[in-house]
Amino acid sequence: MEINKLHILAVGRNAEIMEVVSRLINSHKNWVGTAVLTDEEAIAACGSEHYDLVLLGGGITEEEAVLLKERLQEQNSSVIVIRHYGGGSGLLENEILSVLEQYNIRLVDAGD
């Protein structure tokens, strides 16, 4: 599958970390990211916008992750939900690129 922009929702409990994650995501040319702090905000965001990928970050328990993934995929069955455990910009980028490869998603410029 080819897409022009990868829309990413990042969910985590620490506001400062989520600001950094959002900045890192949005620093990539074809990535558009939004960061939220609560499950309710994540559900509302997915109800009003299309996201290709949801990153579940720090502070989210495994039980919360399972429930949130179920709720988000009820809204959008094609959304990919993964855990992001931190570790800096290189790890975040590699996690996302790995997911794109795993799901055979190719980012293309509109001019390609």
N, CA, C and O atoms as a GROMACS GRO file, in nm:
protein
  448
    1MET      N    1   0.085  -0.118   0.000
    1MET     CA    2   0.000   0.000   0.000
    1MET      C    3   0.090   0.124   0.000
    1MET      O    4   0.192   0.128   0.068
    2GLU      N    5   0.051   0.223  -0.075
    2GLU     CA    6   0.125   0.349  -0.081
    2GLU      C    7   0.041   0.461  -0.022
    2GLU      O    8  -0.079   0.472  -0.050
    3ILE      N    9   0.104   0.544   0.060
    3ILE     CA   10   0.038   0.660   0.117
    3ILE      C   11   0.132   0.780   0.106
    3ILE      O   12   0.254   0.765   0.101
    4ASN      N   13   0.073   0.900   0.104
    4ASN     CA   14   0.152   1.022   0.095
    4ASN      C   15   0.202   1.069   0.231
    4ASN      O   16   0.313   1.121   0.243
    5LYS      N   17   0.121   1.050   0.334
    5LYS     CA   18   0.154   1.093   0.469
    5LYS      C   19   0.117   0.983   0.566
    5LYS      O   20   0.014   0.918   0.551
    6LEU      N   21   0.201   0.963   0.665
    6LEU     CA   22   0.174   0.868   0.772
    6LEU      C   23   0.122   0.948   0.891
    6LEU      O   24   0.193   1.031   0.947
    7HIS      N   25  -0.002   0.922   0.928
    7HIS     CA   26  -0.065   0.991   1.039
    7HIS      C   27  -0.051   0.906   1.165
    7HIS      O   28  -0.097   0.792   1.171
    8ILE      N   29   0.016   0.964   1.266
    8ILE     CA   30   0.053   0.892   1.386
    8ILE      C   31  -0.008   0.960   1.508
    8ILE      O   32   0.003   1.081   1.526
    9LEU      N   33  -0.073   0.880   1.592
    9LEU     CA   34  -0.122   0.927   1.722
    9LEU      C   35  -0.035   0.863   1.829
    9LEU      O   36  -0.022   0.741   1.834
   10ALA      N   37   0.024   0.945   1.914
   10ALA     CA   38   0.106   0.896   2.024
   10ALA      C   39   0.031   0.919   2.154
   10ALA      O   40  -0.017   1.030   2.180
   11VAL      N   41   0.021   0.814   2.235
   11VAL     CA   42  -0.051   0.821   2.361
   11VAL      C   43   0.047   0.786   2.473
   11VAL      O   44   0.112   0.682   2.469
   12GLY      N   45   0.057   0.873   2.571
   12GLY     CA   46   0.144   0.848   2.685
   12GLY      C   47   0.097   0.932   2.802
   12GLY      O   48   0.012   1.020   2.786
   13ARG      N   49   0.151   0.907   2.918
   13ARG     CA   50   0.102   0.974   3.038
   13ARG      C   51   0.187   1.092   3.084
   13ARG      O   52   0.145   1.167   3.172
   14ASN      N   53   0.306   1.110   3.026
   14ASN     CA   54   0.395   1.217   3.068
   14ASN      C   55   0.397   1.327   2.962
   14ASN      O   56   0.440   1.306   2.848
   15ALA      N   57   0.349   1.446   3.001
   15ALA     CA   58   0.333   1.556   2.905
   15ALA      C   59   0.465   1.596   2.840
   15ALA      O   60   0.470   1.620   2.720
   16GLU      N   61   0.573   1.602   2.918
   16GLU     CA   62   0.701   1.645   2.864
   16GLU      C   63   0.753   1.544   2.762
   16GLU      O   64   0.803   1.582   2.656
   17ILE      N   65   0.741   1.417   2.793
   17ILE     CA   66   0.786   1.314   2.700
   17ILE      C   67   0.702   1.317   2.573
   17ILE      O   68   0.755   1.302   2.463
   18MET      N   69   0.572   1.335   2.588
   18MET     CA   70   0.485   1.336   2.471
   18MET      C   71   0.513   1.456   2.381
   18MET      O   72   0.496   1.447   2.259
   19GLU      N   73   0.556   1.568   2.439
   19GLU     CA   74   0.597   1.683   2.357
   19GLU      C   75   0.717   1.646   2.271
   19GLU      O   76   0.723   1.681   2.153
   20VAL      N   77   0.811   1.577   2.331
   20VAL     CA   78   0.931   1.536   2.257
   20VAL      C   79   0.894   1.436   2.147
   20VAL      O   80   0.941   1.448   2.034
   21VAL      N   81   0.810   1.337   2.180
   21VAL     CA   82   0.768   1.237   2.082
   21VAL      C   83   0.697   1.306   1.965
   21VAL      O   84   0.723   1.274   1.849
   22SER      N   85   0.608   1.399   1.996
   22SER     CA   86   0.537   1.472   1.891
   22SER      C   87   0.635   1.549   1.802
   22SER      O   88   0.622   1.547   1.679
   23ARG      N   89   0.732   1.615   1.863
   23ARG     CA   90   0.832   1.690   1.786
   23ARG      C   91   0.912   1.597   1.696
   23ARG      O   92   0.938   1.630   1.580
   24LEU      N   93   0.952   1.482   1.750
   24LEU     CA   94   1.031   1.386   1.670
   24LEU      C   95   0.949   1.332   1.552
   24LEU      O   96   1.000   1.322   1.440
   25ILE      N   97   0.824   1.300   1.578
   25ILE     CA   98   0.739   1.250   1.469
   25ILE      C   99   0.724   1.355   1.361
   25ILE      O  100   0.740   1.326   1.243
   26ASN      N  101   0.692   1.476   1.402
   26ASN     CA  102   0.664   1.583   1.305
   26ASN      C  103   0.788   1.637   1.237
   26ASN      O  104   0.778   1.717   1.144
   27SER      N  105   0.907   1.594   1.281
   27SER     CA  106   1.030   1.637   1.215
   27SER      C  107   1.053   1.560   1.086
   27SER      O  108   1.139   1.597   1.006
   28HIS      N  109   0.978   1.453   1.064
   28HIS     CA  110   0.991   1.374   0.941
   28HIS      C  111   0.899   1.431   0.833
   28HIS      O  112   0.785   1.469   0.860
   29LYS      N  113   0.950   1.436   0.714
   29LYS     CA  114   0.880   1.500   0.603
   29LYS      C  115   0.738   1.445   0.580
   29LYS      O  116   0.645   1.523   0.563
   30ASN      N  117   0.722   1.315   0.581
   30ASN     CA  118   0.592   1.256   0.546
   30ASN      C  119   0.518   1.198   0.666
   30ASN      O  120   0.428   1.116   0.649
   31TRP      N  121   0.555   1.242   0.786
   31TRP     CA  122   0.486   1.197   0.907
   31TRP      C  123   0.413   1.314   0.969
   31TRP      O  124   0.466   1.425   0.977
   32VAL      N  125   0.290   1.289   1.014
   32VAL     CA  126   0.211   1.390   1.083
   32VAL      C  127   0.170   1.330   1.216
   32VAL      O  128   0.103   1.226   1.219
   33GLY      N  129   0.210   1.393   1.326
   33GLY     CA  130   0.183   1.334   1.456
   33GLY      C  131   0.104   1.422   1.549
   33GLY      O  132   0.111   1.545   1.544
   34THR      N  133   0.029   1.356   1.634
   34THR     CA  134  -0.046   1.419   1.742
   34THR      C  135  -0.017   1.340   1.868
   34THR      O  136  -0.009   1.217   1.864
   35ALA      N  137   0.000   1.410   1.980
   35ALA     CA  138   0.024   1.342   2.107
   35ALA      C  139  -0.088   1.376   2.204
   35ALA      O  140  -0.131   1.490   2.214
   36VAL      N  141  -0.133   1.274   2.277
   36VAL     CA  142  -0.236   1.292   2.379
   36VAL      C  143  -0.194   1.219   2.506
   36VAL      O  144  -0.104   1.135   2.504
   37LEU      N  145  -0.259   1.254   2.616
   37LEU     CA  146  -0.219   1.201   2.746
   37LEU      C  147  -0.317   1.099   2.805
   37LEU      O  148  -0.280   1.022   2.894
   38THR      N  149  -0.440   1.098   2.757
   38THR     CA  150  -0.540   1.010   2.818
   38THR      C  151  -0.603   0.919   2.712
   38THR      O  152  -0.599   0.947   2.593
   39ASP      N  153  -0.661   0.810   2.760
   39ASP     CA  154  -0.733   0.719   2.671
   39ASP      C  155  -0.851   0.791   2.606
   39ASP      O  156  -0.880   0.771   2.488
   40GLU      N  157  -0.919   0.874   2.684
   40GLU     CA  158  -1.034   0.948   2.632
   40GLU      C  159  -0.995   1.040   2.517
   40GLU      O  160  -1.065   1.050   2.416
   41GLU      N  161  -0.880   1.107   2.534
   41GLU     CA  162  -0.830   1.194   2.426
   41GLU      C  163  -0.794   1.112   2.303
   41GLU      O  164  -0.818   1.155   2.190
   42ALA      N  165  -0.737   0.995   2.323
   42ALA     CA  166  -0.700   0.908   2.211
   42ALA      C  167  -0.824   0.863   2.135
   42ALA      O  168  -0.827   0.865   2.012
   43ILE      N  169  -0.926   0.822   2.208
   43ILE     CA  170  -1.049   0.775   2.146
   43ILE      C  171  -1.117   0.889   2.070
   43ILE      O  172  -1.165   0.870   1.958
   44ALA      N  173  -1.120   1.008   2.131
   44ALA     CA  174  -1.178   1.124   2.063
   44ALA      C  175  -1.099   1.160   1.938
   44ALA      O  176  -1.158   1.190   1.834
   45ALA      N  177  -0.965   1.158   1.947
   45ALA     CA  178  -0.882   1.192   1.832
   45ALA      C  179  -0.907   1.096   1.717
   45ALA      O  180  -0.919   1.137   1.602
   46CYS      N  181  -0.915   0.967   1.748
   46CYS     CA  182  -0.938   0.866   1.643
   46CYS      C  183  -1.079   0.874   1.588
   46CYS      O  184  -1.105   0.828   1.477
   47GLY      N  185  -1.169   0.930   1.665
   47GLY     CA  186  -1.306   0.948   1.617
   47GLY      C  187  -1.320   1.066   1.523
   47GLY      O  188  -1.414   1.072   1.443
   48SER      N  189  -1.227   1.161   1.533
   48SER     CA  190  -1.239   1.281   1.450
   48SER      C  191  -1.135   1.290   1.339
   48SER      O  192  -1.151   1.370   1.247
   49GLU      N  193  -1.029   1.210   1.347
   49GLU     CA  194  -0.922   1.212   1.248
   49GLU      C  195  -0.888   1.069   1.209
   49GLU      O  196  -0.916   0.974   1.282
   50HIS      N  197  -0.826   1.054   1.092
   50HIS     CA  198  -0.777   0.922   1.050
   50HIS      C  199  -0.632   0.909   1.093
   50HIS      O  200  -0.550   0.996   1.064
   51TYR      N  201  -0.601   0.800   1.161
   51TYR     CA  202  -0.463   0.768   1.196
   51TYR      C  203  -0.428   0.632   1.139
   51TYR      O  204  -0.508   0.539   1.142
   52ASP      N  205  -0.306   0.623   1.087
   52ASP     CA  206  -0.257   0.496   1.035
   52ASP      C  207  -0.193   0.414   1.145
   52ASP      O  208  -0.197   0.291   1.144
   53LEU      N  209  -0.134   0.484   1.242
   53LEU     CA  210  -0.055   0.419   1.346
   53LEU      C  211  -0.079   0.488   1.479
   53LEU      O  212  -0.084   0.611   1.486
   54VAL      N  213  -0.094   0.408   1.585
   54VAL     CA  214  -0.103   0.459   1.721
   54VAL      C  215   0.013   0.401   1.801
   54VAL      O  216   0.033   0.279   1.803
   55LEU      N  217   0.088   0.488   1.866
   55LEU     CA  218   0.198   0.448   1.953
   55LEU      C  219   0.151   0.458   2.097
   55LEU      O  220   0.107   0.565   2.140
   56LEU      N  221   0.159   0.350   2.172
   56LEU     CA  222   0.125   0.351   2.313
   56LEU      C  223   0.254   0.360   2.392
   56LEU      O  224   0.336   0.268   2.388
   57GLY      N  225   0.272   0.470   2.464
   57GLY     CA  226   0.399   0.496   2.530
   57GLY      C  227   0.398   0.475   2.679
   57GLY      O  228   0.316   0.402   2.734
   58GLY      N  229   0.494   0.541   2.743
   58GLY     CA  230   0.518   0.525   2.885
   58GLY      C  231   0.399   0.559   2.971
   58GLY      O  232   0.321   0.651   2.943
   59GLY      N  233   0.387   0.482   3.078
   59GLY     CA  234   0.280   0.504   3.175
   59GLY      C  235   0.152   0.429   3.146
   59GLY      O  236   0.061   0.429   3.229
   60ILE      N  237   0.144   0.365   3.031
   60ILE     CA  238   0.025   0.287   2.995
   60ILE      C  239   0.051   0.142   3.034
   60ILE      O  240   0.145   0.080   2.984
   61THR      N  241  -0.033   0.088   3.121
   61THR     CA  242  -0.015  -0.051   3.164
   61THR      C  243  -0.054  -0.145   3.051
   61THR      O  244  -0.120  -0.105   2.955
   62GLU      N  245  -0.013  -0.270   3.062
   62GLU     CA  246  -0.049  -0.370   2.961
   62GLU      C  247  -0.201  -0.384   2.952
   62GLU      O  248  -0.255  -0.398   2.842
   63GLU      N  249  -0.269  -0.381   3.066
   63GLU     CA  250  -0.416  -0.394   3.066
   63GLU      C  251  -0.480  -0.275   2.995
   63GLU      O  252  -0.572  -0.293   2.915
   64GLU      N  253  -0.430  -0.154   3.024
   64GLU     CA  254  -0.481  -0.035   2.956
   64GLU      C  255  -0.454  -0.043   2.807
   64GLU      O  256  -0.538  -0.004   2.726
   65ALA      N  257  -0.336  -0.092   2.770
   65ALA     CA  258  -0.299  -0.103   2.629
   65ALA      C  259  -0.394  -0.195   2.554
   65ALA      O  260  -0.437  -0.163   2.444
   66VAL      N  261  -0.427  -0.308   2.614
   66VAL     CA  262  -0.518  -0.404   2.549
   66VAL      C  263  -0.655  -0.341   2.528
   66VAL      O  264  -0.712  -0.349   2.420
   67LEU      N  265  -0.708  -0.277   2.632
   67LEU     CA  266  -0.841  -0.215   2.621
   67LEU      C  267  -0.841  -0.100   2.522
   67LEU      O  268  -0.935  -0.086   2.443
   68LEU      N  269  -0.738  -0.017   2.526
   68LEU     CA  270  -0.732   0.097   2.434
   68LEU      C  271  -0.720   0.050   2.290
   68LEU      O  272  -0.785   0.104   2.201
   69LYS      N  273  -0.638  -0.050   2.266
   69LYS     CA  274  -0.623  -0.105   2.131
   69LYS      C  275  -0.758  -0.155   2.079
   69LYS      O  276  -0.794  -0.129   1.964
   70GLU      N  277  -0.831  -0.226   2.162
   70GLU     CA  278  -0.963  -0.276   2.121
   70GLU      C  279  -1.056  -0.161   2.085
   70GLU      O  280  -1.123  -0.166   1.982
   71ARG      N  281  -1.060  -0.058   2.168
   71ARG     CA  282  -1.150   0.055   2.143
   71ARG      C  283  -1.111   0.131   2.017
   71ARG      O  284  -1.197   0.171   1.939
   72LEU      N  285  -0.980   0.150   1.997
   72LEU     CA  286  -0.936   0.224   1.878
   72LEU      C  287  -0.964   0.145   1.751
   72LEU      O  288  -1.001   0.202   1.649
   73GLN      N  289  -0.945   0.014   1.756
   73GLN     CA  290  -0.969  -0.068   1.638
   73GLN      C  291  -1.118  -0.089   1.612
   73GLN      O  292  -1.157  -0.125   1.501
   74GLU      N  293  -1.202  -0.068   1.712
   74GLU     CA  294  -1.347  -0.065   1.688
   74GLU      C  295  -1.382   0.055   1.602
   74GLU      O  296  -1.471   0.047   1.517
   75GLN      N  297  -1.314   0.166   1.624
   75GLN     CA  298  -1.338   0.288   1.546
   75GLN      C  299  -1.277   0.279   1.406
   75GLN      O  300  -1.335   0.327   1.309
   76ASN      N  301  -1.160   0.218   1.398
   76ASN     CA  302  -1.088   0.210   1.271
   76ASN      C  303  -1.016   0.075   1.268
   76ASN      O  304  -0.910   0.060   1.328
   77SER      N  305  -1.074  -0.021   1.201
   77SER     CA  306  -1.020  -0.157   1.202
   77SER      C  307  -0.882  -0.166   1.136
   77SER      O  308  -0.810  -0.264   1.159
   78SER      N  309  -0.844  -0.068   1.056
   78SER     CA  310  -0.714  -0.075   0.989
   78SER      C  311  -0.602  -0.006   1.066
   78SER      O  312  -0.486  -0.012   1.023
   79VAL      N  313  -0.633   0.060   1.176
   79VAL     CA  314  -0.528   0.130   1.250
   79VAL      C  315  -0.433   0.028   1.314
   79VAL      O  316  -0.476  -0.074   1.367
   80ILE      N  317  -0.305   0.058   1.305
   80ILE     CA  318  -0.201  -0.027   1.363
   80ILE      C  319  -0.167   0.032   1.499
   80ILE      O  320  -0.136   0.150   1.510
   81VAL      N  321  -0.173  -0.050   1.602
   81VAL     CA  322  -0.145  -0.006   1.739
   81VAL      C  323  -0.024  -0.083   1.791
   81VAL      O  324  -0.024  -0.206   1.795
   82ILE      N  325   0.080  -0.008   1.831
   82ILE     CA  326   0.201  -0.073   1.884
   82ILE      C  327   0.244  -0.005   2.014
   82ILE      O  328   0.205   0.109   2.042
   83ARG      N  329   0.324  -0.075   2.092
   83ARG     CA  330   0.386  -0.018   2.211
   83ARG      C  331   0.513   0.053   2.170
   83ARG      O  332   0.588   0.006   2.084
   84HIS      N  333   0.536   0.170   2.232
   84HIS     CA  334   0.663   0.240   2.215
   84HIS      C  335   0.722   0.257   2.354
   84HIS      O  336   0.661   0.319   2.441
   85TYR      N  337   0.840   0.204   2.374
   85TYR     CA  338   0.900   0.203   2.506
   85TYR      C  339   1.002   0.312   2.529
   85TYR      O  340   1.067   0.313   2.634
   86GLY      N  341   1.018   0.402   2.436
   86GLY     CA  342   1.114   0.510   2.455
   86GLY      C  343   1.253   0.471   2.405
   86GLY      O  344   1.270   0.368   2.338
   87GLY      N  345   1.351   0.553   2.438
   87GLY     CA  346   1.486   0.520   2.400
   87GLY      C  347   1.544   0.615   2.297
   87GLY      O  348   1.652   0.589   2.244
   88GLY      N  349   1.477   0.724   2.268
   88GLY     CA  350   1.534   0.824   2.179
   88GLY      C  351   1.481   0.820   2.038
   88GLY      O  352   1.406   0.730   2.000
   89SER      N  353   1.523   0.918   1.962
   89SER     CA  354   1.469   0.938   1.828
   89SER      C  355   1.504   0.824   1.733
   89SER      O  356   1.422   0.787   1.649
   90GLY      N  357   1.623   0.768   1.745
   90GLY     CA  358   1.661   0.658   1.655
   90GLY      C  359   1.574   0.537   1.674
   90GLY      O  360   1.532   0.474   1.577
   91LEU      N  361   1.546   0.503   1.799
   91LEU     CA  362   1.461   0.388   1.827
   91LEU      C  363   1.319   0.413   1.777
   91LEU      O  364   1.258   0.324   1.717
   92LEU      N  365   1.265   0.531   1.802
   92LEU     CA  366   1.130   0.565   1.756
   92LEU      C  367   1.122   0.552   1.604
   92LEU      O  368   1.029   0.490   1.551
   93GLU      N  369   1.217   0.611   1.536
   93GLU     CA  370   1.217   0.604   1.390
   93GLU      C  371   1.227   0.460   1.341
   93GLU      O  372   1.154   0.420   1.250
   94ASN      N  373   1.315   0.382   1.402
   94ASN     CA  374   1.330   0.242   1.361
   94ASN      C  375   1.204   0.161   1.389
   94ASN      O  376   1.167   0.075   1.309
   95GLU      N  377   1.139   0.186   1.502
   95GLU     CA  378   1.013   0.117   1.531
   95GLU      C  379   0.909   0.146   1.424
   95GLU      O  380   0.842   0.055   1.375
   96ILE      N  381   0.896   0.271   1.388
   96ILE     CA  382   0.796   0.310   1.289
   96ILE      C  383   0.832   0.254   1.151
   96ILE      O  384   0.745   0.202   1.081
   97LEU      N  385   0.958   0.265   1.112
   97LEU     CA  386   0.999   0.211   0.982
   97LEU      C  387   0.979   0.060   0.977
   97LEU      O  388   0.943   0.006   0.872
   98SER      N  389   1.002  -0.008   1.088
   98SER     CA  390   0.981  -0.152   1.095
   98SER      C  391   0.834  -0.187   1.076
   98SER      O  392   0.800  -0.284   1.007
   99VAL      N  393   0.747  -0.110   1.136
   99VAL     CA  394   0.602  -0.132   1.120
   99VAL      C  395   0.561  -0.110   0.975
   99VAL      O  396   0.483  -0.188   0.920
  100LEU      N  397   0.613  -0.005   0.914
  100LEU     CA  398   0.580   0.022   0.773
  100LEU      C  399   0.622  -0.096   0.686
  100LEU      O  400   0.548  -0.138   0.597
  101GLU      N  401   0.742  -0.148   0.712
  101GLU     CA  402   0.789  -0.262   0.635
  101GLU      C  403   0.704  -0.386   0.661
  101GLU      O  404   0.666  -0.457   0.568
  102GLN      N  405   0.673  -0.410   0.788
  102GLN     CA  406   0.594  -0.528   0.825
  102GLN      C  407   0.457  -0.527   0.759
  102GLN      O  408   0.407  -0.632   0.718
  103TYR      N  409   0.396  -0.410   0.749
  103TYR     CA  410   0.262  -0.399   0.691
  103TYR      C  411   0.265  -0.360   0.544
  103TYR      O  412   0.161  -0.331   0.484
  104ASN      N  413   0.384  -0.359   0.486
  104ASN     CA  414   0.401  -0.330   0.344
  104ASN      C  415   0.342  -0.194   0.306
  104ASN      O  416   0.269  -0.181   0.207
  105ILE      N  417   0.374  -0.094   0.387
  105ILE     CA  418   0.328   0.042   0.363
  105ILE      C  419   0.447   0.122   0.311
  105ILE      O  420   0.555   0.123   0.370
  106ARG      N  421   0.426   0.189   0.200
  106ARG     CA  422   0.532   0.269   0.137
  106ARG      C  423   0.488   0.414   0.132
  106ARG      O  424   0.381   0.446   0.082
  107LEU      N  425   0.573   0.501   0.186
  107LEU     CA  426   0.546   0.645   0.179
  107LEU      C  427   0.598   0.700   0.048
  107LEU      O  428   0.714   0.677   0.012
  108VAL      N  429   0.514   0.771  -0.022
  108VAL     CA  430   0.554   0.829  -0.150
  108VAL      C  431   0.520   0.978  -0.150
  108VAL      O  432   0.420   1.019  -0.091
  109ASP      N  433   0.603   1.056  -0.215
  109ASP     CA  434   0.572   1.197  -0.232
  109ASP      C  435   0.465   1.210  -0.338
  109ASP      O  436   0.455   1.128  -0.429
  110ALA      N  437   0.384   1.314  -0.325
  110ALA     CA  438   0.276   1.337  -0.422
  110ALA      C  439   0.333   1.351  -0.563
  110ALA      O  440   0.264   1.323  -0.661
  111GLY      N  441   0.458   1.396  -0.574
  111GLY     CA  442   0.520   1.414  -0.705
  111GLY      C  443   0.582   1.288  -0.763
  111GLY      O  444   0.629   1.289  -0.877
  112ASP      N  445   0.584   1.179  -0.686
  112ASP     CA  446   0.645   1.052  -0.735
  112ASP      C  447   0.563   0.989  -0.844
  112ASP      O  448   0.600   0.883  -0.896
   0.00000   0.00000   0.00000
